[in-house]
Amino acid sequence: MKAIKQLFTGLALIGTLGAASAWADQPGADWKVNKDQAEAALKGAGYTQITKIEADDGHWEGEGIKADGKQYEFKVDPRDGRIVKDELDD
């Protein structure tokens, strides 16, 4: 019985940690560039398809495909819309 209680306690803790990390990756109150604006900046820089974009570590970041058909990783500054990372996804 004690092992089952420990198992459920551990699962509850894991669930709590997962929820806390989801809250940490939200757009900040000072972000002036929303997701649609970030996607527009990326399309202007040659991305033909955005396959993933999310708020993470103070940036919009994700992956997309450019006209050359290759997958790239990017980061967009949420305050001015500048692309601060744009490199091939290895």
C-alpha positions in Angstrom: 0.0 0.0 0.0 2.9 2.4 0.8 4.4 1.8 -2.6 1.1 2.7 -4.3 0.9 5.9 -2.3 4.5 6.8 -3.2 3.7 6.2 -6.9 0.7 8.5 -6.9 2.6 11.1 -5.0 5.4 11.0 -7.6 2.9 11.2 -10.5 1.2 14.2 -8.9 4.5 15.9 -8.5 5.4 15.2 -12.2 2.1 16.6 -13.3 2.6 19.8 -11.2 6.1 20.3 -12.6 4.7 19.9 -16.2 2.0 22.5 -15.6 4.5 24.9 -14.1 6.8 24.7 -17.1 3.8 25.3 -19.4 3.0 28.5 -17.5 6.6 29.7 -17.9 6.4 29.7 -21.7 3.8 32.4 -22.2 4.2 35.7 -24.1 5.4 38.4 -21.8 3.4 41.5 -20.9 6.0 43.6 -22.7 5.9 41.7 -26.0 4.9 44.0 -28.8 5.0 41.3 -31.5 2.3 38.7 -31.5 2.5 35.3 -33.1 0.9 36.4 -36.3 3.3 39.3 -36.7 6.2 37.0 -36.0 5.0 34.6 -38.7 4.7 37.6 -41.1 8.3 38.6 -40.4 9.4 35.0 -41.1 7.5 34.8 -44.4 9.1 38.1 -45.4 12.5 36.5 -44.7 11.8 33.6 -47.1 9.9 31.0 -45.0 7.2 29.3 -47.0 5.8 27.2 -44.2 6.0 27.6 -40.4 5.8 24.2 -38.9 6.2 25.2 -35.2 6.1 28.5 -33.4 5.8 29.0 -29.6 6.8 31.4 -26.9 10.0 30.0 -25.3 12.9 31.6 -23.3 11.8 35.2 -24.1 11.4 34.7 -27.8 9.1 33.4 -30.4 10.9 30.3 -31.6 10.3 27.3 -33.8 10.9 25.7 -37.1 9.9 26.2 -40.7 10.7 25.5 -44.3 12.2 28.0 -46.7 11.9 28.2 -50.5 14.9 25.9 -50.8 12.8 23.1 -49.2 15.1 22.8 -46.1 14.0 22.9 -42.5 15.3 25.9 -40.4 15.2 26.9 -36.8 14.4 30.4 -35.9 14.0 32.9 -33.0 12.1 36.2 -33.3 12.5 39.0 -30.9 9.1 39.7 -29.4 9.8 43.4 -28.9 10.8 44.5 -32.4 10.1 41.5 -34.7 13.7 41.1 -35.6 14.8 37.5 -36.5 17.7 36.8 -34.2 18.3 33.2 -35.1 17.9 31.7 -38.6 19.8 28.5 -39.2 19.5 25.1 -40.8 18.0 22.4 -38.5 20.4 19.6 -38.3 
